[in-house]
Amino acid sequence: MQMSEKTDKIFPAFVKMQAALGNASKDRQGHGYKYADLAECIETAKQPLSENGLAVSQMLGQTEQGTTLITMLVHESGQYFMSEFLMEKAVLQGGAGKNPAQVMGSSITYMRRYAYTAITGMTQADDDAATVGQSYQGQQPQRQQAPQQKREPVINPQQMQQLNGAMMVANVTEAQVCKKYNLKRLGELPATMFETVHAALERQAIHNQKAQSDQQAA
């Protein structure tokens, strides 16, 4: 994660944008699942972004390791934060009738969608993400028996969205939050813990901003 030296304009705008950001509807049909495509995600975020002087730009980069995807959230003041990650190499499999360029294009679109929702904090609960790790032999994962005791309610999609935004501002990863609170994934966070975690992330964001200001003043 990289960001501009000053963040006093972009962070307040980002918080307001997230408060107005809705969830992208899953209206595209995949192989046995539905999902929100890239266009739907962009359309959902367009108005909340523009009303707060924000925009998202995505571009391809190149390193010695390979092609990278750069996703940047910018504010009209010139302040920004951005992420860059190395893309998986697109491989043509089977007899799907696609050439390698088409496969690469599909891969870029797929990765752009996840990077876009991550940097905006848009809720992403696609069925296709849930299928990762299933056997390529067509075997279905074994269903675990539900425990007999009543489960404690977990955070809802809106709370998940708020935490995603708070993590972005605090420059904290989901893995770090899960490790701290002994979770396998953020969606398992008990609803009763939401305020505690959200407040901790806000304190971290304030601490980061103060440290950055102190460094600039030195």
Residue pairs with C-beta under 8 A, 6 or more apart in sequence:
1 81
1 82
1 83
1 171
2 81
2 82
2 83
2 84
3 10
3 79
3 80
3 81
3 82
3 171
4 10
4 78
4 79
4 80
4 81
5 212
5 216
6 79
6 216
7 79
7 81
7 209
7 212
8 79
8 209
9 75
9 77
9 79
10 54
10 73
10 74
10 75
10 77
10 79
10 80
10 81
11 169
11 205
11 209
13 52
13 53
13 54
13 75
14 52
14 54
14 73
14 165
14 168
14 169
15 165
15 169
16 52
17 48
17 49
17 51
17 52
17 54
17 120
18 48
18 120
18 121
18 161
18 162
18 165
20 47
20 48
20 51
20 52
21 44
21 45
21 48
21 120
21 121
21 122
21 161
22 44
22 48
23 44
23 122
23 123
23 157
23 161
24 36
24 40
24 41
24 44
24 117
24 122
24 123
24 124
25 36
25 40
25 44
26 34
26 35
26 36
26 126
26 127
27 34
27 36
27 40
28 34
28 35
28 36
28 37
28 40
30 127
30 128
32 127
33 126
33 127
33 128
33 130
33 131
34 127
35 126
35 127
35 128
36 44
36 113
36 124
36 126
37 113
38 109
38 112
38 113
38 116
41 113
41 116
41 117
41 122
42 56
42 116
44 122
45 56
45 116
45 120
45 122
49 55
49 56
49 120
53 75
53 76
53 77
54 73
54 74
54 75
54 76
55 73
55 74
56 71
56 72
56 73
56 74
56 116
56 119
56 120
57 71
57 72
57 74
58 69
58 70
58 71
58 72
58 112
58 115
58 116
59 69
59 70
59 72
60 67
60 68
60 69
60 70
60 108
61 67
61 68
61 69
61 70
61 84
62 68
63 86
65 86
66 86
66 87
66 89
67 86
67 87
68 84
68 85
68 86
68 87
69 84
69 85
69 87
69 108
69 111
69 112
69 115
70 82
70 83
70 84
71 82
71 83
71 84
71 112
71 115
71 116
71 118
71 119
72 80
72 81
72 82
72 119
73 80
73 81
73 82
73 119
73 120
74 80
81 119
81 168
82 119
83 115
83 118
83 119
85 115
87 107
87 108
87 111
88 107
88 111
90 100
90 103
90 104
90 106
90 107
91 103
92 98
92 99
92 100
92 103
98 106
114 124
116 122
117 123
117 124
118 124
118 164
118 168
119 168
121 161
121 162
121 164
121 165
121 168
122 161
122 164
123 157
123 158
123 160
123 161
123 164
125 157
133 141
134 140
134 141
135 141
152 190
152 191
152 192
153 190
153 191
153 192
154 187
154 188
154 189
154 190
154 191
155 163
155 186
155 187
155 189
155 190
155 191
155 194
156 191
159 191
159 194
159 198
160 186
160 187
162 198
163 177
163 186
163 189
163 194
163 197
163 198
163 201
164 174
166 198
166 201
166 202
166 205
167 173
167 174
167 177
167 201
169 201
169 205
170 201
170 202
170 204
170 205
170 208
171 204
171 205
171 208
172 201
172 204
174 185
174 186
177 183
177 186
177 197
177 201
178 184
178 185
178 186
181 189
181 193
181 197
183 189
189 197
